[in-house]
Amino acid sequence: MKHLRGRMDESILVCVYYGLNGERLIRRGHKLATLLDCPLYVLTVDAKPLDAFDAEKSRYMEQWRELAEELQVEEFIIKDNEKRPIQKVVNEIARNYDITQIIVGQSAQSRWEEITKGSLLNVLLKEVPFVDFHIVSIKRPTEDDSYDVYEKGVRAYLVETEDHFKVAFTCPKLSSIEGIFFKEIGTDFDNGIFKFTYNNKMHELTITEGMVVNPEKIPDNAKPSLNPGM
């Protein structure tokens, strides 16, 4: 991204983790960064690796990434497979990017809830004492807000057969793309979504009866790996 602003003595970091409130926090950060004419960064931290995210979390990740592009955020920082305490990660990012202000949500069904309440907020304040914190009140998600329409993801493989792509559930002998398949709840067919990571970006494909219906979303550079010339 790297859309550098004019004023460099201020720099804002928005911390998002999970749920519908991430967009609100990012937009709040963008509004403040616009007023100050300073750089804006977005950080998300997760203990799981990127390719192990469930369907809902992957959707949020892509929405935040697209919003960051739209708002010309300097960088959307993903710290996945992260085993360190959150305050350690925030400290590292704040120092590396010369952050002066940090925005976090007041309530969320995630680990960010821990750093906005009680003693853990004090831990964060002690860990990153050189920045100003903005604690934003956010709406707690309800069941109606959820994307919970898929079963738990299973390991799957994308293979090319003649002029189309299909999902296989055992490792094929032919070259393939490995990913996660999320089956729609309440269907007897292999309908759902297939997601995989390529060049550090999550890609999502729609699957109907085991076949990819939007193959144009497969990156061109990834396709040769599906065709071994056999």
N, C-alpha and C positions, 0 to 999 in steps of 0.2 A: 504494500500500500504506500507508505512513506509520503503522505500528503502534508509536508511540514508547514507549520503556521509561522506567523511573523514574530510572535512573542515567545521567547525561549526561556524566560526566567520562571515561568509557570508550566506545569505539565500534569495532566490529569489521568488517573487510572481508574477504570470502572471494573469492579469485580463481580462476575456473574458465575453462577454454578448450574442451576437447574430450574426449570419451570417457566411459567408465563411472564414472570416479572423481569426477566433479563432485558427484554426490549425497552421497558420503561426506564430501567437503570441506564442503559446505553444512551437513550434519547436525553435523559437528564444530564448525563455527562457531556453529550454533544452540545446541549444548550449552554452549559457553563463554559465549555471550551470555546464556543463561538463568541460569547461575551468577552472572554479574556483573550481571544485570538491566540490560543496556545495549543500545543499538541494534545491529542487524546488517544489513549491506549485502552484496550479491553483485554481483561485477563479471565480465563476460566481454568480451574484446577480440578483434576479428578484422579482418584487412586487407580482407576481402570485404564487400560490402554485404549486408544481411540477406536480400534476395530472391535472392541468388546462392548461398546455402548449399545444399549437397547434401541429399538426403533424410535421411541419418543425422544430420548435424549439426543439421538442423531438428528432428528428434525429440528430441535432447538438449536443445536450446534450450527446447522446450515442456515437457519434463519438469522442467527446472530452474525454469522460470517457475511451473509448477503447485506444485512443492515450496516455492518461495519464498512463494506465497500460503498454502499449508497451514501453514507454520511462522511466518507473520506477519512475514516479513522486511520491514524498513522500505522497501527499494527494490531491485529487480532492475535493475541498470544494464547496458545493452548499448551498447558502443562499437564499432559496425560501420563498415566502410569506413574504418578507422583506419590511417593511414600513419605515424604517429609511433612511435618505439620504445616498447615496453611500459612501461619504467620511467618514461617521461614521462607516460604516461596514468595509471599508478598514482599518481604524485606528485600529479597534478592532482586525481584523485578523492579521495585521502587528505586533501588540503588543503581541498577544497570540502565534504567531509562530516565534517571534524574526526576523522579516523580515528586511533586510538591503537594498534591491533593488526591485523596482516594475516596471513591464513592462505593458504598456497600448498602445492601438492603437490610431493613430492620427485622423482617420475618420472612422465612422461606422454609420449605421442607427439604433442607439440604444442610451441608456442613457450614454454609455461610451463616446459618442461624446461630451457630455456636460462637462465632466471633462478634456478634452484635448484641450479645446478652451476657450479663454477669461478669465473672472473673475472666473469661476468655477474651472479652473486649479489652480488659486491662492488659492481658498478655500481648494482644496485638499492638496496643498503644505503646507498651514498653519495648516491643520488638521493632517497631517502626516509629520512633519518636520524632522524626524529622519531617513528618507530613501532617497536613490537616485532614481530618476525616469528616465526610459528609454521610450521615446515617439517614437513608431514605425510607420512609414508611411505605410498605408495599402490601398489596392484596394477597392473601393466602389463596392458592388455587383450590377449586372445588372439583368434585368428580366430573361435573359436566364439562370442565375445561380440558379434560385429559384426552390423549390420543390412544387410550388403552383399547385398541381394537385388534391387536395382534397377540398371538401366542408367544411364548418365550422363544427367542432366536436359537437356531441350530446351525452348526457348521455346514456349509454347502459350497458347491463349485459351479462356476459358469463355464460352459463349453459351447463350442461352435459346431453346429450340425448343418451341413449344406448351406442354406441361405438364412439361417436363423440361429438364435442362441437359446439354450435351455439350461435349467438348473439340475444338477446331479447331487446326490447326497452321499455318494461314496467317491473316494478319490479316484478320478479317471486316469487312464493311462495316457490319454492325450493331454496336451498343455491346457491349462485352465486358469481362471482367476478364482482365488479362494475368498470367501466372504461369509456373511451371515444371512440366513433366510428367515423372515418373520411371516408366518402363515396367518391369514385372516382368521379370526375366531368365527366358528360356526359354519365353515365350509369343508366339504369333503375333497375338494380339489386343491392343487398346489397353487393357490392364489395368495398373493401378498406382496412383499417387497424383498429385494435382495440388495444388501449394501456391502461395499468393499472400500478399502483405502488404496488410493493410488496417488503417488507424489504428495503424500502427507495431507490429502484432501479426501473427505468422505463422499462417496458417490452412491446414489440410490436409484434402483431400477424397479419398475413395476412388473410383476410376474402374474400371468394369467394361464392357468392350466399348465404350469411348468415352463412356459415360454416367456421370453423378454418381449414386452410390447413397445418399449422405447429404446431400442438398441443405439439410437443416435446419441444417447447420453453416455455411452461407453467411450472413454477417451481414445482417440485414434492411436496414440502410442501404446496403449494397452492391448489393442486388438491383435497385433502380430503374435503375441504370446499365446493367443488362442488357436492360431493356425500353424501347426508344425510342418505344414507342407506334405502331409501324408495323404 
